[in-house]
Amino acid sequence: MTTSPDSSLFLLGTSHQVANLNERESIALPTDSIDSFYRGLQALDGLKECLVLNTCNRTEIYGAAEDNLKIEVVANYLAEFRDLDPEFISQKTYRRAGPEVVRHLFEVASGIDSQMVGETEILGQLKKAYDDASERAYTGKVLNRLFQKSFQAAKWARTNTGISRGQVNLGNVLCELARRIFGQVDQCRLLVVGAGEVAEGASGSF
């Protein structure tokens, strides 16, 4: 895949690769703040397209910009928005540009970059983030093509390799571990902490 010659593709993100859970939670965007975060992004001079992936395990900002927009401007905006030290953001995020963004997104979509390799939730989360940004008209020809190709890559990987054999996801793994420890879990009292997608999925799997 090639990018438009008049757009500079970039990524600013954090995940389990560079930050622990507490650090990731401090960077993650509260659900009710996504609208205002997007508005601030759009106000950055030189930004042409943007998409925010915001999950319990990663927060990533994808963008296509003019050459005059430096990724440090986006990092400083994130630090200000989350009331964090810019140095903390610098240490706990990664930056990608050009073809490196393409490679990274393909690995994320396919489950290769996940904390549990092959997990299946991330592809749905990516599609949801893409739909959200697209409905806001924040994506264009660069990010549209990038994400459509990433979905194709994920489908190919899951069809032609064994990466997702067994429909790997964290909820299933937690349930299987509980069964190995306690045996018949229907005879146990269980407490699931959390109200997110993983907790919901685990609750439904017991």
N, C-alpha and C positions, 0 to 999 in steps of 0.2 A: 504493500500500500504506500502511495506517495501522498504528501500533504500539499495543499495549495501553496504556490510560490509566494503569495502575498500574506500568508498566515504563519505565525510561529507557534507550533504546538508545544504545550507545556503541561506539567503535572506537579502539584504540590500535595503531599499526602503523609499520613502516619498510619501505622498498623503495628501488629505484634512484632514485626521485623525490627522496629526501632524504639518502641515504647511499651512500657508495662500497662496493665489495665487501668490503674489510677491515672497515669499520664494520658492515655488515650481518652479516658472519660473527660478529662479537663479540656481537651481539644475539641471533642465531639460537639456538634451543634444541637442544642435543644430543639425538639421538633417544632415548637411554636416560634422559633427564631429563623427558620429557613427562608421565609419571605423577605425579611429585612436583610439577611445575609446576602441573598441574591441581588437585592436592590443595591447594596453597597458594592458588590462585585461589578455590577453593570456600570456603576459610576466611575470605575477606574479608567483613566484615560488610556486608550489603546486596546482595551479588551473588546474583542469582536464576538466571541462565543464562550460559553461556560457551562459546566455541569458539575454538580456536587453529589458525590456518593458519601452517604453518612449512615454508617451501621454501627453495631456494638463493637466491632473489631477494627474498623478502619474509617478514616475520614479523608477523602481525596477530592481535590479540586482540579478538574480538567479544563483547559482553556485553549483557545486559538486567539492570538493577539498580533498586533503590529509589533515590529521590531523594537519600538521605543518603550514597550512595557516590559520591565524587568520582573522576574519571578519574585524578587525580594519585596517588591511592592505588594504583591499578593500575600506573601508571608507576613508582612507588617500589618496588613489589613486584618488577617486572621488573628494575629496576636492582640490587636486593639479590640476587635469584636469580642474575643473571649476573655479580655482583661488578663492577658498573660505576658510575661517577659518575652520580648522578641528573641532573646538568646535561648530561652527554653524552646520556642518554636523552631529555631535554627537547629538545635540539638536533637529534637524529637520528631523531625519530619525528613522526608526524602524529596528530592527534586529530580525530575526527568525532563528531557526535551527531545523533540523530533522523533526519530525512530525508536528511541528508548521508551517513549510513552506508549507506542504501539505494542512493543514487546511486553511491557508491564501489564497493560490492559488485557492482552490476550492471556497472560498467565493468571491474572485475577479471575477473568471470566471462566477459565477452564478449571479453576480450583487448584492450580499448581501453587499459587502464592498464599493459599489459605493456611491458617494455623493447623488445621486438620486437612491434609492434602486430599483433594477429591470431593470435599463437601459440596453439597448441591444448592444450598441457600443463596450463595453469592450471586449466581446467575440471575435469579429472580430479583434480587436487590438491585443489581445493575440495570435490569430492564425497567424496574420501577423508577430508578433515578433518571434514566434516559427519558422515559415517558413524561416525567415531571418537568424536566428541563425543556423538553420539546414543546409541551403544552404552553409553557411560558414564553416560547419563541426565543429561547436563549441559546439553542443550538443552531448550527448552520451546516453548510456543505462539508466542512472539515470534521466536526464532531459527529454529524449524522453518519458519514461514511465510516469513521473510526469505530463507532459503537456497533453499527450493523455488521461490520467485519468481525468484531470481537464476538458477537453472538454466533456467527457462523463458525468461528474457530472453536468456540466452546462446544457447539453441537458436534463438530467433527471429532474433537478429542473424546467426547463421551461415547460416540458411536464406534470409533475405531481403536480405542485403547481401553484398558481396564481401570482407568483412573477413578471412575465413579461406581465400580462394581459394588453391588449391595446397597445402592442409594445412600451413600455416606452422608450423614449430617450429625451435628453435635447432639441433638435430641435423641437419636437412635443409639449413639454411642453411650450416652449417659444411662439410658434404659437398659442396655445390654450389660453395662458394668454393674448396675444395681441388681440385676438378676443373677449375675455371677456371685455377688457377695451375699445376697439375702435369699436367693432361691425364688420361691413363689411370692412375688411382690404383692399379689392380691391379698396376702395375709398380713401385709405390713402397713403401717401408717407412714405416709410420705409427705414431705414438705418440699415444695418447689419454690425457690426464692427467685423473684423476678416476674415481670409482667410483659416481657418482650417476646419476640418470635421464637427464640430458642426455648424459653420456659413454656410457652404455649404448646410448642411441638412436643416437648418432653412429656408434658401432662397428658397429651393425647395418645402417647405411645405406650404408656404403662397399662 
